[in-house]
Amino acid sequence: MDVKRIVLFSSLAIVAYLLIIQWNEDYSQQEEIVQAPELHQQATLPSSAAEDDEDATLELSDRSAPELETTPAPSASEEISGLVRVTTDTLDVRINPRGGDLVYAALLQHKTRVDSDNPFVLLQDNAQRHYIVQSDVTGLGNERRIQLQPEQREYDLPENEERLEVRMHGQVEGIDLVKVFTFHRGKHHVEVSYELANRSEETFSPSFIGLIKRDNSPDPSQGEFLGMSAYLGAAFSTDENRYEKISFRDITRSGFQEHSEGGWAAMLQHYFISAWIPPQHETSFFSTRTDRAGNNIIGFRGMEQRLEPGQELTLAANLFIGPKYQSEMGELAPNLELTVDYGWLWFIAQPLFWLLDWFYGFVANWGVAIILVTIVIKLLFYKLSATAYRSMANMRRVAPKMAQIKEECGDDRQKLSQRMMELYKKEKINPMGGCLPILVQMPVFIALYWMLLESVELRHAPFMLWINDLSMKDPYFILPILMGISMFLQQKLNPTPPDPMQAKIMKMLPIIFTFFFLWFPAGLVLYWLVNNLLSILQQWYITRKIENEEKAKEAT
């Protein structure tokens, strides 16, 4: 290639790179979440609430999915009392005194973007997204949601306290009711309970109802990687199935109903989750439905309890609102950690995550931990890889003889195939020897891919220099380019395919893979780059060893 062509292609490559960088800056901005509602403003019910009667008593029976009784809803202009604000070290939430629903929840330790000071908002109720958590008590004769009176309007977890209790008082049908939210330092779960005191002469059969309601809006935490995206929808854990996903489409078409001892109901998206967890020693009824506005509603109804005149009773459940931290979710309920969905290769991905987390405990850098995990995987498959690389090296060694045979046979395919087989037999070469070991390793590579893609720990996790978020693409595409170069160098160590068309395709692969990897999360590209570099070292060593052995034979 002459100097003019080198200069021309180099210039075109630089221009293409700058264009991609500019396009990335112009069109890759993530969605900014609307800020929390003001504390003491007078709020109105959203239109969707008015349409579906949010003020009615929540109802859930063995014969139906979560329902709202048909009582007239307030008009959109009807004012309700101001929202109650609760702030801990992990959560910033707003509670609507009408029923005590959580209508806003921001995760203070997780930002909207790596370069933003705004916390990531999971629950919200506005024009952007309708995603709230509801709870109530049925069986008290209440036909409408209870208007609760909070003891104060703002709550902050004191620095010297480990828990914060929010108490909201109400009364219905002669029953004194206190709804209690208990928040914990360093945790994302909330204990929700109802303290009931029967001051009437009647006997009631109350039960706890917990619902999660979400519209069909896109997942704000989801990045699209070549059309692949994390699951957005509902999931349940029951006696019949410890982890079962129910998509929004399934909720609309057939729904879900099941009794179970223990279990949970959750709404999933990439990295984050909201989940109701009833008492694990009780039998609850889980189900789904959609409302007239098209919102997806999932939830549970707890066991009926008996409340005699003059008696007191407490109904409770746990609520989780936060990131998919497996250790924290595992402490709350069995199988809740399965919402970190590694797919059908979970039995490989899960040990890989444990290893990654273990390394992070020592190095305190997720990027370095990825490199160490890659090295361990490479060591585990060293023998298999060595077999593949030895086969490739032998194929490269006899490449001149193969070229000579091809020239002698011309267009006679049958004769060419026969002569090739004779050569393989004489040189003791298995032409498929380089394929099988690589195929055996593919499940591990796929499992590692999904493990890195699903791990919230990598979200906004810095590595070094310009990589400040391993869950997002490299902003300057340097890692993908280095990965492509490593693929090109690795190809140079492989034998040239005898078929010209196949040889041209192989030469194009580094360019194709580089283009694909431009939008892959930096953590995944880092893994692939390190794996390629280790493969180059191993393949170079084996190739050189075989060449030296061949020279020694010729010398003797």
ZIWO-V154731 format. One record per helix or strand of 3 or more residues. SS is the DSSP state (helix for helix, strand for strand). FROM is the first residue (numbers start at 1). TO is the last residue. If there is no record, write none. Layout:
BEGIN
ss->SS from->FROM to->TO
ss->SS from->FROM to->TO
END
This chain:
BEGIN
ss->helix from->3 to->27
ss->helix from->47 to->52
ss->strand from->58 to->61
ss->strand from->64 to->68
ss->strand from->84 to->87
ss->strand from->91 to->96
ss->strand from->101 to->111
ss->strand from->119 to->125
ss->strand from->130 to->138
ss->strand from->154 to->156
ss->strand from->163 to->172
ss->strand from->175 to->184
ss->strand from->189 to->198
ss->strand from->207 to->214
ss->strand from->233 to->237
ss->strand from->244 to->246
ss->helix from->248 to->253
ss->strand from->257 to->261
ss->strand from->264 to->268
ss->strand from->272 to->278
ss->strand from->283 to->290
ss->strand from->296 to->301
ss->strand from->312 to->323
ss->helix from->326 to->332
ss->helix from->336 to->339
ss->helix from->343 to->363
ss->helix from->366 to->380
ss->helix from->382 to->397
ss->helix from->399 to->409
ss->helix from->413 to->427
ss->helix from->433 to->454
ss->helix from->456 to->458
ss->helix from->478 to->493
ss->helix from->500 to->517
ss->helix from->522 to->555
END
